[in-house]
């Protein structure tokens, strides 16, 4: 499964973020100073993505259930799942 970035006014994605083995349930970005977004999936993982390249830069495993929400903490500069 994949998360897809959509560009406003354009009907086609600029790229897909492929890697999850289940549906993506959540997606969030950090601040405007970072190129990282995080996706959460029914496959019990979260993935960090470089939105400039579309490449997965990190895999967060060990969740005991689907990752239904991801959030960015601007105070600590971290993502929460």
Order of alpha helices (4+ residues) and beta strands (2+ residues): beta-beta-beta-beta-beta-beta-beta-beta
